[in-house]
Amino acid sequence: ILIHVSNFEAVCSMIEAGMGIGILPESAGRRLGRNMNISLVQLSDEWAERKLVICVRKVQALSPFVGEFVKTLVETQ
């Protein structure tokens, strides 16, 4: 059975209640795990690495400062 919930706290509450497991960002698991009876298991597989993107409305419309910042972020990959 697959269940979708609206936030990480709901996922952790279900886990704490013994209703399964969840995969969520480490930061959310650590934050919520401090106050809940759950354990974190570290993932090391390549599929578990987060893919991040920069979202903008129009790249051409960015101010020169922001455009340079985005360029710097992209070049440091």
C-alpha beads as a LAMMPS data file, in Angstrom:
LAMMPS data file: protein, C-alpha beads

77 atoms
76 bonds

1 atom types
1 bond types

-500.0 500.0 xlo xhi
-500.0 500.0 ylo yhi
-500.0 500.0 zlo zhi

Masses

1 110.0

Atoms # bond

1 1 1 0.000 0.000 0.000
2 1 1 1.295 3.464 -0.901
3 1 1 0.075 6.487 1.051
4 1 1 0.777 10.131 0.223
5 1 1 0.747 12.745 2.978
6 1 1 1.134 16.497 2.769
7 1 1 4.247 17.104 4.853
8 1 1 7.253 15.505 6.527
9 1 1 5.740 15.755 10.000
10 1 1 2.810 13.614 8.851
11 1 1 5.233 11.052 7.394
12 1 1 7.147 10.869 10.678
13 1 1 3.932 10.630 12.705
14 1 1 2.852 7.634 10.641
15 1 1 6.271 6.021 11.072
16 1 1 6.148 6.636 14.817
17 1 1 2.706 4.988 14.915
18 1 1 4.163 1.879 13.270
19 1 1 2.431 2.426 9.930
20 1 1 5.443 1.889 7.684
21 1 1 8.589 3.641 6.566
22 1 1 9.329 6.881 4.745
23 1 1 12.080 8.421 2.662
24 1 1 12.655 12.099 3.345
25 1 1 15.451 14.678 3.455
26 1 1 17.983 14.061 6.211
27 1 1 17.470 17.561 7.626
28 1 1 13.731 16.941 8.094
29 1 1 14.333 13.518 9.624
30 1 1 16.859 14.893 12.106
31 1 1 14.671 17.854 13.059
32 1 1 11.509 15.827 13.540
33 1 1 13.300 12.807 14.975
34 1 1 14.381 14.816 18.024
35 1 1 10.797 14.814 19.305
36 1 1 9.558 11.509 17.906
37 1 1 10.336 7.878 18.555
38 1 1 11.850 7.174 15.119
39 1 1 15.285 6.106 13.889
40 1 1 17.186 7.372 10.855
41 1 1 18.958 4.994 8.477
42 1 1 21.523 6.689 6.219
43 1 1 21.227 6.002 2.475
44 1 1 24.424 5.931 0.418
45 1 1 23.214 4.760 -2.989
46 1 1 23.553 7.116 -5.950
47 1 1 19.753 7.208 -6.450
48 1 1 19.384 8.714 -2.971
49 1 1 21.394 11.836 -3.787
50 1 1 19.235 14.891 -4.275
51 1 1 19.209 16.599 -7.648
52 1 1 18.856 20.361 -7.325
53 1 1 18.012 22.937 -9.953
54 1 1 17.861 26.703 -10.037
55 1 1 14.429 27.970 -11.074
56 1 1 13.999 31.389 -12.674
57 1 1 11.303 32.978 -14.759
58 1 1 13.602 34.143 -17.551
59 1 1 17.361 33.739 -17.464
60 1 1 17.717 36.737 -19.780
61 1 1 15.765 38.937 -17.336
62 1 1 18.050 38.321 -14.346
63 1 1 19.929 41.317 -12.999
64 1 1 23.671 41.229 -13.766
65 1 1 24.456 40.420 -10.116
66 1 1 21.996 37.517 -9.943
67 1 1 23.062 36.303 -13.388
68 1 1 26.687 36.142 -12.225
69 1 1 25.633 34.339 -9.040
70 1 1 23.721 31.712 -11.045
71 1 1 26.669 31.339 -13.417
72 1 1 29.008 30.789 -10.458
73 1 1 26.716 28.144 -8.985
74 1 1 26.487 26.296 -12.292
75 1 1 30.270 26.397 -12.864
76 1 1 31.065 24.901 -9.445
77 1 1 29.338 21.605 -10.236

Bonds

1 1 1 2
2 1 2 3
3 1 3 4
4 1 4 5
5 1 5 6
6 1 6 7
7 1 7 8
8 1 8 9
9 1 9 10
10 1 10 11
11 1 11 12
12 1 12 13
13 1 13 14
14 1 14 15
15 1 15 16
16 1 16 17
17 1 17 18
18 1 18 19
19 1 19 20
20 1 20 21
21 1 21 22
22 1 22 23
23 1 23 24
24 1 24 25
25 1 25 26
26 1 26 27
27 1 27 28
28 1 28 29
29 1 29 30
30 1 30 31
31 1 31 32
32 1 32 33
33 1 33 34
34 1 34 35
35 1 35 36
36 1 36 37
37 1 37 38
38 1 38 39
39 1 39 40
40 1 40 41
41 1 41 42
42 1 42 43
43 1 43 44
44 1 44 45
45 1 45 46
46 1 46 47
47 1 47 48
48 1 48 49
49 1 49 50
50 1 50 51
51 1 51 52
52 1 52 53
53 1 53 54
54 1 54 55
55 1 55 56
56 1 56 57
57 1 57 58
58 1 58 59
59 1 59 60
60 1 60 61
61 1 61 62
62 1 62 63
63 1 63 64
64 1 64 65
65 1 65 66
66 1 66 67
67 1 67 68
68 1 68 69
69 1 69 70
70 1 70 71
71 1 71 72
72 1 72 73
73 1 73 74
74 1 74 75
75 1 75 76
76 1 76 77
